């Protein structure tokens, strides 16, 4: 499941991921993000908790559609409960030039402060 949230006068897109990501949910999030990035939002805070994987089709969608959108992001904070997600953050440099920082789930407020700085 993907929950997508924005505030009207903020540059930040906040996305919450929980459980398994479906292709349908991912496509909807990518389309919203594409629109928001074209309208001045440039930062993303992604919360990932209890992640159980992605549908194979969603993985392909992420590679074919998501990467192009990610290149428009200037700063990204990833808040996650799994250490492997933190460890994989170095891979982000292949898909975006954004400044990326990982936070643990108990550091959500610090992540919000950093993404807004």
Biotite code that builds the C-alpha atoms (Angstrom):
import biotite.structure as struc

atoms = struc.array([
    struc.Atom([0.000, 0.000, 0.000], chain_id="A", res_id=1, res_name="UNK", atom_name="CA", element="C"),
    struc.Atom([1.177, 3.519, -0.835], chain_id="A", res_id=2, res_name="UNK", atom_name="CA", element="C"),
    struc.Atom([-0.265, 6.603, 0.862], chain_id="A", res_id=3, res_name="UNK", atom_name="CA", element="C"),
    struc.Atom([0.589, 9.880, -0.870], chain_id="A", res_id=4, res_name="UNK", atom_name="CA", element="C"),
    struc.Atom([0.347, 13.251, 0.903], chain_id="A", res_id=5, res_name="UNK", atom_name="CA", element="C"),
    struc.Atom([1.234, 16.863, 0.117], chain_id="A", res_id=6, res_name="UNK", atom_name="CA", element="C"),
    struc.Atom([0.593, 20.239, 1.733], chain_id="A", res_id=7, res_name="UNK", atom_name="CA", element="C"),
    struc.Atom([-0.402, 23.175, -0.531], chain_id="A", res_id=8, res_name="UNK", atom_name="CA", element="C"),
    struc.Atom([2.508, 25.536, 0.241], chain_id="A", res_id=9, res_name="UNK", atom_name="CA", element="C"),
    struc.Atom([5.249, 22.995, 0.809], chain_id="A", res_id=10, res_name="UNK", atom_name="CA", element="C"),
    struc.Atom([7.958, 21.656, -1.514], chain_id="A", res_id=11, res_name="UNK", atom_name="CA", element="C"),
    struc.Atom([7.674, 18.222, 0.130], chain_id="A", res_id=12, res_name="UNK", atom_name="CA", element="C"),
    struc.Atom([5.866, 15.137, -1.104], chain_id="A", res_id=13, res_name="UNK", atom_name="CA", element="C"),
    struc.Atom([5.362, 12.620, 1.699], chain_id="A", res_id=14, res_name="UNK", atom_name="CA", element="C"),
    struc.Atom([4.857, 8.981, 0.779], chain_id="A", res_id=15, res_name="UNK", atom_name="CA", element="C"),
    struc.Atom([4.145, 6.115, 3.174], chain_id="A", res_id=16, res_name="UNK", atom_name="CA", element="C"),
    struc.Atom([4.781, 2.550, 2.051], chain_id="A", res_id=17, res_name="UNK", atom_name="CA", element="C"),
    struc.Atom([3.516, -0.413, 4.031], chain_id="A", res_id=18, res_name="UNK", atom_name="CA", element="C"),
    struc.Atom([3.142, -4.053, 3.125], chain_id="A", res_id=19, res_name="UNK", atom_name="CA", element="C"),
    struc.Atom([3.344, -5.081, -0.521], chain_id="A", res_id=20, res_name="UNK", atom_name="CA", element="C"),
    struc.Atom([3.481, -2.531, -3.351], chain_id="A", res_id=21, res_name="UNK", atom_name="CA", element="C"),
    struc.Atom([1.133, -3.238, -6.233], chain_id="A", res_id=22, res_name="UNK", atom_name="CA", element="C"),
    struc.Atom([1.664, -2.019, -9.765], chain_id="A", res_id=23, res_name="UNK", atom_name="CA", element="C"),
    struc.Atom([-1.624, -0.106, -9.611], chain_id="A", res_id=24, res_name="UNK", atom_name="CA", element="C"),
    struc.Atom([-0.638, 1.769, -6.430], chain_id="A", res_id=25, res_name="UNK", atom_name="CA", element="C"),
    struc.Atom([2.822, 2.542, -7.778], chain_id="A", res_id=26, res_name="UNK", atom_name="CA", element="C"),
    struc.Atom([1.517, 3.889, -11.098], chain_id="A", res_id=27, res_name="UNK", atom_name="CA", element="C"),
    struc.Atom([-0.902, 6.192, -9.266], chain_id="A", res_id=28, res_name="UNK", atom_name="CA", element="C"),
    struc.Atom([1.878, 7.486, -6.997], chain_id="A", res_id=29, res_name="UNK", atom_name="CA", element="C"),
    struc.Atom([4.257, 8.056, -9.925], chain_id="A", res_id=30, res_name="UNK", atom_name="CA", element="C"),
    struc.Atom([1.632, 10.020, -11.861], chain_id="A", res_id=31, res_name="UNK", atom_name="CA", element="C"),
    struc.Atom([0.855, 12.213, -8.846], chain_id="A", res_id=32, res_name="UNK", atom_name="CA", element="C"),
    struc.Atom([4.559, 12.735, -8.223], chain_id="A", res_id=33, res_name="UNK", atom_name="CA", element="C"),
    struc.Atom([5.194, 13.639, -11.860], chain_id="A", res_id=34, res_name="UNK", atom_name="CA", element="C"),
    struc.Atom([2.478, 16.296, -11.656], chain_id="A", res_id=35, res_name="UNK", atom_name="CA", element="C"),
    struc.Atom([3.675, 17.640, -8.298], chain_id="A", res_id=36, res_name="UNK", atom_name="CA", element="C"),
    struc.Atom([7.287, 17.838, -9.488], chain_id="A", res_id=37, res_name="UNK", atom_name="CA", element="C"),
    struc.Atom([6.185, 19.826, -12.532], chain_id="A", res_id=38, res_name="UNK", atom_name="CA", element="C"),
    struc.Atom([4.347, 22.208, -10.187], chain_id="A", res_id=39, res_name="UNK", atom_name="CA", element="C"),
    struc.Atom([7.279, 23.068, -7.910], chain_id="A", res_id=40, res_name="UNK", atom_name="CA", element="C"),
    struc.Atom([7.514, 20.295, -5.357], chain_id="A", res_id=41, res_name="UNK", atom_name="CA", element="C"),
    struc.Atom([11.080, 18.987, -5.382], chain_id="A", res_id=42, res_name="UNK", atom_name="CA", element="C"),
    struc.Atom([11.589, 17.064, -2.138], chain_id="A", res_id=43, res_name="UNK", atom_name="CA", element="C"),
    struc.Atom([10.378, 13.638, -1.055], chain_id="A", res_id=44, res_name="UNK", atom_name="CA", element="C"),
    struc.Atom([10.038, 12.072, 2.373], chain_id="A", res_id=45, res_name="UNK", atom_name="CA", element="C"),
    struc.Atom([9.362, 8.358, 2.088], chain_id="A", res_id=46, res_name="UNK", atom_name="CA", element="C"),
    struc.Atom([8.333, 6.307, 5.120], chain_id="A", res_id=47, res_name="UNK", atom_name="CA", element="C"),
    struc.Atom([8.759, 2.555, 4.689], chain_id="A", res_id=48, res_name="UNK", atom_name="CA", element="C"),
    struc.Atom([7.413, 0.300, 7.422], chain_id="A", res_id=49, res_name="UNK", atom_name="CA", element="C"),
    struc.Atom([6.586, -3.392, 7.417], chain_id="A", res_id=50, res_name="UNK", atom_name="CA", element="C"),
    struc.Atom([7.601, -3.619, 3.747], chain_id="A", res_id=51, res_name="UNK", atom_name="CA", element="C"),
    struc.Atom([6.909, -7.096, 2.343], chain_id="A", res_id=52, res_name="UNK", atom_name="CA", element="C"),
    struc.Atom([7.910, -6.586, -1.294], chain_id="A", res_id=53, res_name="UNK", atom_name="CA", element="C"),
    struc.Atom([6.663, -5.534, -4.709], chain_id="A", res_id=54, res_name="UNK", atom_name="CA", element="C"),
    struc.Atom([4.669, -7.225, -7.399], chain_id="A", res_id=55, res_name="UNK", atom_name="CA", element="C"),
    struc.Atom([7.031, -8.117, -10.268], chain_id="A", res_id=56, res_name="UNK", atom_name="CA", element="C"),
    struc.Atom([5.097, -5.794, -12.569], chain_id="A", res_id=57, res_name="UNK", atom_name="CA", element="C"),
    struc.Atom([5.515, -2.961, -10.024], chain_id="A", res_id=58, res_name="UNK", atom_name="CA", element="C"),
    struc.Atom([9.269, -3.490, -10.018], chain_id="A", res_id=59, res_name="UNK", atom_name="CA", element="C"),
    struc.Atom([9.319, -3.077, -13.803], chain_id="A", res_id=60, res_name="UNK", atom_name="CA", element="C"),
    struc.Atom([7.117, 0.040, -13.544], chain_id="A", res_id=61, res_name="UNK", atom_name="CA", element="C"),
    struc.Atom([9.482, 1.501, -10.968], chain_id="A", res_id=62, res_name="UNK", atom_name="CA", element="C"),
    struc.Atom([12.456, 0.951, -13.260], chain_id="A", res_id=63, res_name="UNK", atom_name="CA", element="C"),
    struc.Atom([10.765, 2.239, -16.416], chain_id="A", res_id=64, res_name="UNK", atom_name="CA", element="C"),
    struc.Atom([8.673, 5.133, -15.056], chain_id="A", res_id=65, res_name="UNK", atom_name="CA", element="C"),
    struc.Atom([9.904, 5.850, -11.542], chain_id="A", res_id=66, res_name="UNK", atom_name="CA", element="C"),
    struc.Atom([13.554, 6.475, -12.380], chain_id="A", res_id=67, res_name="UNK", atom_name="CA", element="C"),
    struc.Atom([12.754, 9.370, -14.742], chain_id="A", res_id=68, res_name="UNK", atom_name="CA", element="C"),
    struc.Atom([10.599, 10.979, -12.066], chain_id="A", res_id=69, res_name="UNK", atom_name="CA", element="C"),
    struc.Atom([13.261, 10.448, -9.374], chain_id="A", res_id=70, res_name="UNK", atom_name="CA", element="C"),
    struc.Atom([15.753, 12.482, -11.396], chain_id="A", res_id=71, res_name="UNK", atom_name="CA", element="C"),
    struc.Atom([13.638, 15.607, -10.772], chain_id="A", res_id=72, res_name="UNK", atom_name="CA", element="C"),
    struc.Atom([13.877, 15.287, -6.969], chain_id="A", res_id=73, res_name="UNK", atom_name="CA", element="C"),
    struc.Atom([16.454, 17.542, -5.261], chain_id="A", res_id=74, res_name="UNK", atom_name="CA", element="C"),
    struc.Atom([16.345, 16.088, -1.744], chain_id="A", res_id=75, res_name="UNK", atom_name="CA", element="C"),
    struc.Atom([14.989, 12.815, -0.387], chain_id="A", res_id=76, res_name="UNK", atom_name="CA", element="C"),
    struc.Atom([14.632, 11.461, 3.136], chain_id="A", res_id=77, res_name="UNK", atom_name="CA", element="C"),
    struc.Atom([13.951, 7.764, 3.601], chain_id="A", res_id=78, res_name="UNK", atom_name="CA", element="C"),
    struc.Atom([12.546, 6.716, 6.969], chain_id="A", res_id=79, res_name="UNK", atom_name="CA", element="C"),
    struc.Atom([12.582, 2.941, 7.349], chain_id="A", res_id=80, res_name="UNK", atom_name="CA", element="C"),
    struc.Atom([12.325, 0.170, 9.899], chain_id="A", res_id=81, res_name="UNK", atom_name="CA", element="C"),
    struc.Atom([14.572, -2.257, 7.995], chain_id="A", res_id=82, res_name="UNK", atom_name="CA", element="C"),
    struc.Atom([18.357, -1.980, 8.104], chain_id="A", res_id=83, res_name="UNK", atom_name="CA", element="C"),
    struc.Atom([18.700, -3.405, 4.571], chain_id="A", res_id=84, res_name="UNK", atom_name="CA", element="C"),
    struc.Atom([16.810, -0.356, 3.262], chain_id="A", res_id=85, res_name="UNK", atom_name="CA", element="C"),
    struc.Atom([19.323, 1.943, 4.958], chain_id="A", res_id=86, res_name="UNK", atom_name="CA", element="C"),
    struc.Atom([22.183, -0.113, 3.538], chain_id="A", res_id=87, res_name="UNK", atom_name="CA", element="C"),
    struc.Atom([20.771, 0.096, 0.014], chain_id="A", res_id=88, res_name="UNK", atom_name="CA", element="C"),
    struc.Atom([20.589, 3.889, 0.000], chain_id="A", res_id=89, res_name="UNK", atom_name="CA", element="C"),
    struc.Atom([23.960, 4.118, -1.774], chain_id="A", res_id=90, res_name="UNK", atom_name="CA", element="C"),
    struc.Atom([22.210, 2.694, -4.865], chain_id="A", res_id=91, res_name="UNK", atom_name="CA", element="C"),
    struc.Atom([20.089, 5.854, -5.084], chain_id="A", res_id=92, res_name="UNK", atom_name="CA", element="C"),
    struc.Atom([23.006, 7.764, -6.592], chain_id="A", res_id=93, res_name="UNK", atom_name="CA", element="C"),
    struc.Atom([22.553, 5.746, -9.802], chain_id="A", res_id=94, res_name="UNK", atom_name="CA", element="C"),
    struc.Atom([18.967, 6.975, -10.227], chain_id="A", res_id=95, res_name="UNK", atom_name="CA", element="C"),
    struc.Atom([18.988, 10.542, -8.922], chain_id="A", res_id=96, res_name="UNK", atom_name="CA", element="C"),
    struc.Atom([21.320, 13.427, -8.202], chain_id="A", res_id=97, res_name="UNK", atom_name="CA", element="C"),
    struc.Atom([19.250, 14.315, -5.152], chain_id="A", res_id=98, res_name="UNK", atom_name="CA", element="C"),
    struc.Atom([20.783, 14.611, -1.742], chain_id="A", res_id=99, res_name="UNK", atom_name="CA", element="C"),
    struc.Atom([19.544, 11.454, 0.009], chain_id="A", res_id=100, res_name="UNK", atom_name="CA", element="C"),
    struc.Atom([19.580, 10.659, 3.715], chain_id="A", res_id=101, res_name="UNK", atom_name="CA", element="C"),
    struc.Atom([18.264, 7.639, 5.621], chain_id="A", res_id=102, res_name="UNK", atom_name="CA", element="C"),
    struc.Atom([16.548, 7.771, 9.005], chain_id="A", res_id=103, res_name="UNK", atom_name="CA", element="C"),
    struc.Atom([15.183, 5.120, 11.374], chain_id="A", res_id=104, res_name="UNK", atom_name="CA", element="C"),
    struc.Atom([11.421, 5.113, 12.035], chain_id="A", res_id=105, res_name="UNK", atom_name="CA", element="C"),
    struc.Atom([11.921, 6.681, 15.453], chain_id="A", res_id=106, res_name="UNK", atom_name="CA", element="C"),
    struc.Atom([13.625, 9.643, 13.714], chain_id="A", res_id=107, res_name="UNK", atom_name="CA", element="C"),
    struc.Atom([10.617, 10.794, 11.669], chain_id="A", res_id=108, res_name="UNK", atom_name="CA", element="C"),
    struc.Atom([10.617, 14.320, 13.107], chain_id="A", res_id=109, res_name="UNK", atom_name="CA", element="C"),
    struc.Atom([14.351, 14.680, 12.412], chain_id="A", res_id=110, res_name="UNK", atom_name="CA", element="C"),
    struc.Atom([13.719, 13.536, 8.839], chain_id="A", res_id=111, res_name="UNK", atom_name="CA", element="C"),
    struc.Atom([10.952, 16.120, 8.433], chain_id="A", res_id=112, res_name="UNK", atom_name="CA", element="C"),
    struc.Atom([13.228, 18.853, 9.794], chain_id="A", res_id=113, res_name="UNK", atom_name="CA", element="C"),
    struc.Atom([16.037, 17.799, 7.423], chain_id="A", res_id=114, res_name="UNK", atom_name="CA", element="C"),
    struc.Atom([13.817, 17.589, 4.337], chain_id="A", res_id=115, res_name="UNK", atom_name="CA", element="C"),
    struc.Atom([12.447, 21.081, 5.037], chain_id="A", res_id=116, res_name="UNK", atom_name="CA", element="C"),
    struc.Atom([15.843, 22.700, 5.777], chain_id="A", res_id=117, res_name="UNK", atom_name="CA", element="C"),
])
